[in-house]
Amino acid sequence: MSEQGFAMLALAFTGKKAVALRLQFVKAFAAATKRIKELERKQADPAWLDARRDTKLGHALIGFALETSRKLAGKETQHFHFANEAKLVSFAMTGESGNFCRDCADAATLKVLHKVEKLNAQLLALGESYPLRKDKCRLLAIGLLAQIRQPALTQTAILERVLS
C-alpha cells in the first residue's frame, strides 16, 4: 500500500475513536517504512550479500545431505523432511520454534547461520539422529552468537565444546 492509499484509508474513519485510530495507523505506517528502509540499507551491504549467498549454499548442502543419507538408507525424501531441517536450523538460531528471518539478520548472524547449516549437513551425512543434531546445532549457534557479543571466545573452543 502506498502512503497516499494509506492516508485515504486512515482519513476515511470518522467518529469518537477515529482520531486515536488514525494516529495508530500513522505510527504503524511510519514504523513499517523505517523498518523497510533499514532492511534495504543493510541488504545493499556487500558483506551482507556475501553472507546471505553463503546461507543459500548451506541450505542447499543440507538438502543434498538429507536426500543422499535417506537414499543410502533406502528411504524416500518427502517435502516435510526439508521443512523439518528448516525448523531445526531456525531453532538452533533462536532457541524457539518458528521461522528464522534470514533477510532480517545482519551479516555476522548470517555467518553463524552458515556454520550451523554446515554442521547440520555434516551430522546428517554421519547419520546423527534429529534430536542430537538439533542439540549440537543449538550449542554451536549459542556459542557463536555469544562470540559476536564477546569476541574473546575462540571458535576452536566453541567447536570443541559442541563436538565433545
N, CA, C and O of each residue as an XYZ file, in Angstrom:
656
protein
N       0.846     -1.170      0.000
C       0.000      0.000      0.000
C       0.894      1.236      0.000
O       1.878      1.298      0.737
N       0.552      2.202     -0.815
C       1.314      3.442     -0.875
C       0.933      4.340      0.298
O      -0.059      4.104      0.988
N       1.743      5.373      0.506
C       1.454      6.312      1.588
C       0.152      7.059      1.304
O      -0.617      7.356      2.219
N      -0.084      7.358      0.030
C      -1.326      8.055     -0.316
C      -2.544      7.170     -0.067
O      -3.549      7.635      0.471
N      -2.461      5.918     -0.450
C      -3.558      4.983     -0.212
C      -3.812      4.811      1.275
O      -4.954      4.739      1.728
N      -2.724      4.747      2.017
C      -2.830      4.644      3.467
C      -3.540      5.875      4.036
O      -4.425      5.746      4.881
N      -3.155      7.056      3.578
C      -3.773      8.298      4.072
C      -5.262      8.321      3.741
O      -6.077      8.727      4.570
N      -5.616      7.893      2.547
C      -7.033      7.870      2.155
C      -7.821      6.935      3.071
O      -8.932      7.260      3.490
N      -7.245      5.779      3.379
C      -7.920      4.827      4.250
C      -8.064      5.395      5.662
O      -9.149      5.360      6.243
N      -6.985      5.909      6.199
C      -6.995      6.411      7.580
C      -7.920      7.610      7.737
O      -8.601      7.738      8.755
N      -7.953      8.486      6.744
C      -8.789      9.686      6.835
C     -10.272      9.374      6.678
O     -11.119     10.205      7.008
N     -10.591      8.187      6.179
C     -11.995      7.824      5.975
C     -12.697      7.488      7.287
O     -13.927      7.481      7.349
N     -11.935      7.212      8.321
C     -12.551      6.874      9.603
C     -13.142      8.123     10.261
O     -12.520      9.185     10.273
N     -14.343      7.978     10.802
C     -14.999      9.088     11.498
C     -15.524      8.594     12.840
O     -15.592      7.390     13.084
N     -15.884      9.507     13.684
C     -16.440      9.129     14.980
C     -15.492      9.450     16.114
O     -14.417     10.013     15.910
N     -15.915      9.076     17.334
C     -15.162      9.420     18.530
C     -13.780      8.768     18.565
O     -12.806      9.392     18.986
N     -13.698      7.547     18.133
C     -12.431      6.814     18.214
C     -11.554      7.007     16.964
O     -10.441      6.483     16.902
N     -12.040      7.734     16.005
C     -11.351      7.863     14.723
C      -9.989      8.534     14.851
O      -9.035      8.095     14.209
N      -9.872      9.568     15.648
C      -8.599     10.286     15.790
C      -7.528      9.361     16.357
O      -6.408      9.318     15.849
N      -7.869      8.626     17.404
C      -6.905      7.699     18.008
C      -6.533      6.599     17.021
O      -5.369      6.210     16.923
N      -7.527      6.100     16.292
C      -7.261      5.045     15.311
C      -6.379      5.563     14.179
O      -5.456      4.873     13.746
N      -6.657      6.763     13.701
C      -5.817      7.351     12.640
C      -4.386      7.524     13.130
O      -3.438      7.258     12.392
N      -4.229      7.966     14.366
C      -2.895      8.144     14.936
C      -2.156      6.806     15.003
O      -0.967      6.735     14.692
N      -2.857      5.754     15.406
C      -2.240      4.419     15.431
C      -1.800      3.999     14.037
O      -0.704      3.467     13.861
N      -2.656      4.236     13.046
C      -2.311      3.895     11.676
C      -1.081      4.671     11.206
O      -0.181      4.103     10.587
N      -1.050      5.952     11.498
C       0.080      6.789     11.074
C       1.381      6.290     11.707
O       2.403      6.178     11.030
N       1.337      5.991     13.009
C       2.539      5.490     13.690
C       2.978      4.139     13.133
O       4.171      3.905     12.937
N       2.021      3.251     12.879
C       2.350      1.926     12.342
C       2.949      2.041     10.946
O       3.904      1.336     10.620
N       2.399      2.920     10.125
C       2.928      3.090      8.768
C       4.335      3.672      8.815
O       5.207      3.246      8.059
N       4.561      4.636      9.690
C       5.896      5.235      9.823
C       6.909      4.198     10.300
O       8.036      4.163      9.808
N       6.517      3.356     11.251
C       7.423      2.313     11.754
C       7.738      1.303     10.658
O       8.885      0.881     10.514
N       6.736      0.915      9.891
C       6.955     -0.040      8.801
C       7.868      0.555      7.738
O       8.754     -0.129      7.225
N       7.660      1.821      7.406
C       8.509      2.490      6.415
C       9.951      2.548      6.903
O      10.875      2.303      6.127
N      10.154      2.866      8.165
C      11.505      2.927      8.740
C      12.172      1.553      8.676
O      13.342      1.441      8.310
N      11.421      0.509      9.036
C      11.977     -0.858      9.022
C      12.363     -1.284      7.610
O      13.412     -1.900      7.417
N      11.552     -0.972      6.650
C      11.856     -1.320      5.254
C      13.127     -0.619      4.795
O      13.963     -1.229      4.129
N      13.282      0.654      5.142
C      14.487      1.396      4.763
C      15.728      0.804      5.423
O      16.784      0.722      4.796
N      15.608      0.389      6.691
C      16.734     -0.245      7.389
C      17.133     -1.545      6.691
O      18.320     -1.805      6.490
N      16.147     -2.357      6.322
C      16.425     -3.618      5.634
C      17.076     -3.378      4.276
O      18.017     -4.078      3.901
N      16.579     -2.401      3.548
C      17.153     -2.090      2.237
C      18.601     -1.634      2.357
O      19.447     -2.016      1.548
N      18.887     -0.810      3.379
C      20.255     -0.333      3.602
C      21.177     -1.496      3.935
O      22.271     -1.610      3.384
N      20.731     -2.352      4.834
C      21.540     -3.492      5.254
C      21.779     -4.444      4.088
O      22.889     -4.944      3.903
N      20.740     -4.690      3.311
C      20.848     -5.659      2.228
C      21.635     -5.138      1.031
O      21.918     -5.896      0.103
N      21.986     -3.873      1.038
C      22.840     -3.317     -0.010
C      24.321     -3.485      0.336
O      25.182     -3.262     -0.515
N      24.622     -3.873      1.564
C      25.998     -4.048      2.030
C      26.614     -5.298      1.386
O      26.031     -6.378      1.478
N      27.782     -5.174      0.736
C      28.420     -6.336      0.096
C      28.706     -7.486      1.072
O      28.606     -8.652      0.691
N      29.057     -7.177      2.309
C      29.314     -8.240      3.300
C      28.029     -9.009      3.595
O      28.054    -10.231      3.743
N      26.915     -8.299      3.681
C      25.638     -8.962      3.914
C      25.280     -9.840      2.719
O      24.837    -10.976      2.888
N      25.471     -9.316      1.519
C      25.149    -10.083      0.313
C      25.984    -11.361      0.234
O      25.467    -12.417     -0.131
N      27.270    -11.273      0.574
C      28.134    -12.463      0.577
C      27.660    -13.480      1.616
O      27.578    -14.676      1.333
N      27.351    -12.998      2.808
C      26.897    -13.897      3.872
C      25.559    -14.539      3.509
O      25.341    -15.719      3.782
N      24.687    -13.783      2.907
C      23.369    -14.316      2.501
C      23.537    -15.378      1.418
O      22.846    -16.397      1.431
N      24.449    -15.139      0.488
C      24.738    -16.130     -0.560
C      25.253    -17.426      0.070
O      24.863    -18.520     -0.339
N      26.131    -17.295      1.066
C      26.666    -18.475      1.742
C      25.561    -19.267      2.435
O      25.597    -20.498      2.443
N      24.575    -18.574      3.018
C      23.490    -19.306      3.687
C      22.632    -20.047      2.670
O      22.074    -21.100      2.979
N      22.523    -19.514      1.478
C      21.781    -20.229      0.434
C      22.520    -21.508      0.060
O      21.898    -22.544     -0.176
N      23.836    -21.433      0.009
C      24.632    -22.630     -0.273
C      24.520    -23.635      0.874
O      24.407    -24.839      0.642
N      24.550    -23.137      2.110
C      24.400    -24.018      3.268
C      23.054    -24.714      3.283
O      22.957    -25.890      3.633
N      22.032    -23.995      2.908
C      20.690    -24.563      2.828
C      20.654    -25.681      1.779
O      20.077    -26.744      2.006
N      21.274    -25.424      0.643
C      21.333    -26.441     -0.420
C      22.143    -27.652      0.030
O      21.807    -28.786     -0.310
N      23.198    -27.417      0.785
C      24.034    -28.504      1.293
C      23.232    -29.414      2.223
O      23.370    -30.636      2.170
N      22.407    -28.828      3.059
C      21.545    -29.624      3.940
C      20.598    -30.483      3.095
O      20.411    -31.667      3.375
N      20.014    -29.892      2.080
C      19.108    -30.640      1.203
C      19.807    -31.809      0.535
O      19.257    -32.907      0.454
N      21.025    -31.572      0.057
C      21.794    -32.640     -0.591
C      22.116    -33.744      0.415
O      21.950    -34.925      0.110
N      22.575    -33.371      1.615
C      22.919    -34.365      2.636
C      21.677    -35.152      3.059
O      21.753    -36.360      3.280
N      20.556    -34.480      3.170
C      19.310    -35.142      3.545
C      18.913    -36.172      2.494
O      18.659    -37.331      2.819
N      18.862    -35.753      1.249
C      18.468    -36.666      0.177
C      19.435    -37.837      0.049
O      19.014    -38.981     -0.120
N      20.720    -37.550      0.129
C      21.732    -38.598     -0.017
C      21.662    -39.599      1.133
O      21.682    -40.809      0.906
N      21.581    -39.107      2.348
C      21.545    -40.020      3.503
C      20.283    -40.877      3.488
O      20.333    -42.057      3.834
N      19.165    -40.302      3.096
C      17.923    -41.088      3.032
C      17.976    -42.091      1.891
O      17.488    -43.213      2.024
N      18.561    -41.695      0.780
C      18.684    -42.616     -0.355
C      19.574    -43.796      0.011
O      19.259    -44.936     -0.333
N      20.680    -43.542      0.703
C      21.580    -44.614      1.132
C      20.889    -45.558      2.123
O      21.223    -46.740      2.198
N      19.933    -45.032      2.874
C      19.182    -45.857      3.829
C      17.987    -46.544      3.166
O      17.225    -47.250      3.825
N      17.831    -46.329      1.848
C      16.725    -46.947      1.125
C      15.386    -46.278      1.376
O      14.338    -46.909      1.241
N      15.416    -45.001      1.740
C      14.189    -44.272      2.046
C      13.986    -43.132      1.061
O      14.937    -42.606      0.483
N      12.732    -42.766      0.886
C      12.411    -41.607      0.048
C      12.444    -40.340      0.900
O      12.211    -40.383      2.108
N      12.732    -39.233      0.262
C      12.710    -37.944      0.946
C      11.393    -37.253      0.601
O      11.072    -37.048     -0.570
N      10.649    -36.903      1.624
C       9.368    -36.225      1.437
C       9.549    -34.726      1.694
O      10.551    -34.310      2.277
N       8.595    -33.930      1.263
C       8.694    -32.476      1.419
C       8.816    -32.072      2.887
O       9.501    -31.098      3.202
N       8.170    -32.797      3.777
C       8.215    -32.417      5.191
C       9.588    -32.659      5.810
O       9.917    -32.065      6.836
N      10.392    -33.527      5.196
C      11.748    -33.726      5.705
C      12.555    -32.432      5.562
O      13.317    -32.071      6.459
N      12.388    -31.745      4.445
C      13.077    -30.468      4.238
C      12.572    -29.426      5.241
O      13.353    -28.648      5.788
N      11.260    -29.423      5.474
C      10.677    -28.490      6.445
C      11.222    -28.763      7.845
O      11.491    -27.833      8.604
N      11.384    -30.039      8.181
C      11.932    -30.379      9.495
C      13.359    -29.855      9.656
O      13.731    -29.390     10.733
N      14.144    -29.927      8.606
C      15.517    -29.415      8.669
C      15.516    -27.897      8.822
O      16.333    -27.346      9.559
N      14.607    -27.227      8.132
C      14.499    -25.768      8.269
C      14.105    -25.402      9.700
O      14.604    -24.422     10.252
N      13.207    -26.192     10.301
C      12.808    -25.953     11.682
C      13.976    -26.173     12.636
O      14.146    -25.423     13.597
N      14.778    -27.197     12.372
C      15.948    -27.477     13.204
C      16.898    -26.281     13.187
O      17.360    -25.832     14.236
N      17.182    -25.774     12.001
C      18.105    -24.646     11.877
C      17.522    -23.396     12.526
O      18.244    -22.654     13.193
N      16.240    -23.155     12.340
C      15.600    -21.999     12.972
C      15.683    -22.101     14.487
O      15.974    -21.118     15.169
N      15.423    -23.301     15.011
C      15.524    -23.490     16.462
C      16.952    -23.271     16.940
O      17.178    -22.657     17.982
N      17.911    -23.773     16.176
C      19.317    -23.600     16.558
C      19.669    -22.121     16.668
O      20.413    -21.728     17.567
N      19.150    -21.312     15.777
C      19.490    -19.892     15.757
C      18.732    -19.078     16.802
O      19.252    -18.078     17.297
N      17.510    -19.493     17.145
C      16.674    -18.662     18.018
C      16.343    -19.297     19.362
O      16.027    -18.595     20.323
N      16.416    -20.615     19.431
C      16.004    -21.308     20.646
C      14.498    -21.446     20.752
O      13.979    -21.866     21.787
N      13.798    -21.096     19.691
C      12.339    -21.158     19.671
C      11.872    -21.827     18.399
O      12.591    -21.862     17.400
N      10.648    -22.365     18.442
C      10.072    -22.872     17.199
C       9.609    -21.661     16.392
O       9.389    -20.582     16.943
N       9.469    -21.848     15.121
C       9.102    -20.738     14.250
C      10.186    -20.517     13.217
O      11.142    -21.288     13.125
N      10.033    -19.481     12.456
C      10.964    -19.219     11.371
C      12.017    -18.197     11.759
O      11.730    -17.205     12.429
N      13.233    -18.459     11.326
C      14.328    -17.510     11.476
C      14.354    -16.656     10.216
O      14.437    -17.196      9.113
N      14.286    -15.353     10.354
C      14.248    -14.452      9.196
C      15.674    -14.173      8.722
O      16.394    -13.376      9.323
N      16.061    -14.826      7.660
C      17.400    -14.656      7.105
C      17.591    -13.243      6.566
O      18.663    -12.655      6.707
N      16.559    -12.712      5.956
C      16.666    -11.379      5.371
C      16.712    -10.280      6.433
O      17.126     -9.156      6.148
N      16.293    -10.600      7.645
C      16.310     -9.617      8.730
C      17.620     -9.642      9.513
O      17.928     -8.693     10.233
N      18.391    -10.718      9.377
C      19.624    -10.883     10.148
C      20.742    -10.018      9.583
O      20.753     -9.690      8.396
N      21.686     -9.653     10.456
C      22.855     -8.915      9.988
C      23.900     -9.900      9.441
O      23.734    -11.114      9.555
N      24.966     -9.372      8.854
C      25.976    -10.211      8.204
C      26.643    -11.165      9.196
O      26.885    -12.325      8.861
N      26.941    -10.703     10.394
C      27.597    -11.561     11.392
C      26.696    -12.728     11.778
O      27.167    -13.858     11.906
N      25.423    -12.467     11.962
C      24.478    -13.526     12.315
C      24.306    -14.503     11.157
O      24.163    -15.706     11.376
N      24.318    -13.999      9.934
C      24.238    -14.885      8.770
C      25.460    -15.797      8.677
O      25.348    -16.941      8.239
N      26.615    -15.297      9.085
C      27.808    -16.149      9.093
C      27.657    -17.283     10.104
O      28.086    -18.409      9.855
N      27.047    -16.978     11.241
C      26.760    -18.016     12.237
C      25.786    -19.030     11.644
O      25.979    -20.238     11.778
N      24.756    -18.541     10.998
C      23.772    -19.416     10.370
C      24.447    -20.369      9.389
O      24.136    -21.559      9.360
N      25.360    -19.850      8.594
C      26.056    -20.689      7.609
C      26.837    -21.804      8.305
O      26.844    -22.941      7.832
N      27.486    -21.494      9.407
C      28.248    -22.518     10.144
C      27.308    -23.552     10.747
O      27.624    -24.742     10.768
N      26.168    -23.113     11.233
C      25.179    -24.037     11.783
C      24.664    -24.960     10.678
O      24.517    -26.164     10.889
N      24.393    -24.398      9.511
C      23.926    -25.204      8.384
C      24.975    -26.238      7.971
O      24.646    -27.393      7.701
N      26.221    -25.819      7.924
C      27.297    -26.753      7.566
C      27.397    -27.886      8.580
O      27.540    -29.050      8.204
N      27.321    -27.548      9.866
C      27.380    -28.582     10.894
C      26.208    -29.547     10.747
O      26.392    -30.761     10.831
N      25.023    -29.027     10.531
C      23.858    -29.888     10.372
C      24.029    -30.828      9.180
O      23.706    -32.012      9.276
N      24.525    -30.320      8.074
C      24.741    -31.161      6.896
C      25.776    -32.251      7.187
O      25.605    -33.399      6.777
N      26.839    -31.892      7.891
C      27.866    -32.883      8.239
C      27.288    -33.964      9.147
O      27.540    -35.152      8.946
N      26.516    -33.549     10.142
C      25.929    -34.516     11.065
C      24.896    -35.401     10.369
O      24.771    -36.584     10.687
N      24.162    -34.827      9.425
C      23.225    -35.609      8.617
C      23.979    -36.685      7.845
O      23.569    -37.845      7.807
N      25.081    -36.284      7.234
C      25.879    -37.228      6.448
C      26.461    -38.336      7.318
O      26.680    -39.451      6.846
N      26.713    -38.027      8.592
C      27.252    -39.028      9.518
C      26.165    -39.918     10.122
O      26.466    -40.873     10.837
N      24.902    -39.601      9.831
C      23.808    -40.420     10.322
C      23.343    -40.090     11.729
O      22.668    -40.902     12.363
N      23.696    -38.896     12.233
C      23.269    -38.489     13.578
C      21.746    -38.343     13.620
O      21.127    -37.975     12.621
N      21.162    -38.626     14.747
C      19.709    -38.502     14.904
C      19.295    -37.028     14.913
O      20.102    -36.139     15.181
N      18.036    -36.802     14.617
C      17.496    -35.437     14.598
C      17.680    -34.741     15.950
O      18.178    -33.616     15.983
N      17.292    -35.375     17.074
C      17.446    -34.677     18.363
C      18.899    -34.322     18.688
O      19.170    -33.256     19.240
N      19.826    -35.212     18.348
C      21.231    -34.931     18.623
C      21.738    -33.802     17.734
O      22.471    -32.928     18.199
N      21.353    -33.813     16.458
C      21.748    -32.733     15.547
C      21.176    -31.404     16.021
O      21.852    -30.376     15.986
N      19.923    -31.438     16.464
C      19.260    -30.225     16.947
C      20.025    -29.637     18.130
O      20.267    -28.431     18.186
N      20.401    -30.497     19.069
C      21.137    -30.032     20.250
C      22.515    -29.495     19.883
O      22.917    -28.437     20.366
N      23.238    -30.214     19.036
C      24.590    -29.786     18.662
C      24.564    -28.485     17.869
O      25.411    -27.614     18.065
N      23.597    -28.357     16.982
C      23.484    -27.120     16.205
C      23.118    -25.948     17.106
O      23.625    -24.841     16.923
N      22.241    -26.185     18.077
C      21.858    -25.121     19.010
C      23.049    -24.682     19.844
O      23.263    -23.488     20.052
N      23.827    -25.655     20.323
C      25.012    -25.309     21.111
C      26.016    -24.499     20.295
O      26.591    -23.532     20.795
N      26.222    -24.893     19.048
C      27.132    -24.135     18.191
C      26.620    -22.714     17.996
O      27.379    -21.753     18.117
N      25.333    -22.583     17.694
C      24.755    -21.249     17.477
C      24.885    -20.385     18.726
O      25.251    -19.213     18.635
N      24.590    -20.954     19.885
C      24.705    -20.191     21.129
C      26.128    -19.683     21.306
O      26.350    -18.514     21.622
N      27.093    -20.582     21.095
C      28.490    -20.188     21.267
C      28.934    -19.128     20.281
O      29.604    -18.167     20.658
N      28.566    -19.297     19.018
C      28.998    -18.336     18.003
C      28.280    -16.996     18.141
O      28.876    -15.941     17.922
N      27.009    -17.041     18.503
C      26.291    -15.781     18.722
C      26.855    -15.053     19.941
O      26.920    -13.824     19.961
N      27.261    -15.815     20.955
C      27.902    -15.203     22.122
C      29.238    -14.598     21.731
O      29.638    -13.562     22.263
N      29.926    -15.245     20.801
C      31.222    -14.741     20.347
C      31.066    -13.396     19.633
O      31.950    -12.543     19.708
N      29.952    -13.215     18.949
C      29.690    -11.920     18.308
C      29.617    -10.837     19.382
O      30.118     -9.727     19.204
N      28.984    -11.184     20.492
C      28.820    -10.224     21.590
C      30.053    -10.150     22.485
O      30.327     -9.117     23.096
N      30.812    -11.282     22.560
C      32.027    -11.353     23.373
C      33.156    -11.929     22.517
O      33.396    -13.136     22.554
N      33.842    -11.103     21.758
C      34.857    -11.584     20.816
C      36.020    -12.354     21.445
O      36.805    -12.960     20.716
N      36.155    -12.350     22.770
C      37.262    -13.057     23.404
C      37.143    -14.575     23.265
O      38.155    -15.272     23.339
N      35.921    -15.110     23.064
C      35.759    -16.547     22.870
C      36.367    -16.948     21.533
O      36.197    -16.243     20.538
N      37.073    -18.070     21.501
C      37.647    -18.526     20.231
C      36.727    -19.551     19.593
O      36.022    -20.292     20.278
N      36.749    -19.577     18.276
C      35.904    -20.526     17.549
C      36.317    -21.963     17.855
O      35.465    -22.847     17.944
N      37.603    -22.198     18.015
C      38.088    -23.542     18.326
C      37.527    -24.025     19.656
O      37.098    -25.173     19.772
N      37.530    -23.158     20.653
C      36.996    -23.526     21.968
C      35.509    -23.844     21.882
O      35.030    -24.781     22.521
N      34.791    -23.070     21.100
C      33.356    -23.300     20.941
C      33.108    -24.636     20.257
O      32.276    -25.420     20.714
N      33.825    -24.905     19.160
C      33.647    -26.165     18.436
C      34.034    -27.366     19.289
O      33.381    -28.407     19.226
N      35.092    -27.229     20.085
C      35.490    -28.336     20.960
C      34.399    -28.672     21.958
O      34.149    -29.844     22.239
N      33.739    -27.638     22.502
C      32.648    -27.862     23.452
C      31.462    -28.548     22.774
O      30.847    -29.450     23.342
N      31.155    -28.116     21.568
C      29.988    -28.650     20.857
C      30.221    -30.103     20.443
O      29.335    -30.942     20.604
N      31.378    -30.398     19.923
C      31.632    -31.723     19.373
C      32.051    -32.741     20.417
O      32.147    -33.927     20.104
N      32.305    -32.313     21.651
C      32.714    -33.285     22.677
C      31.530    -33.973     23.323
O      31.710    -34.815     24.202
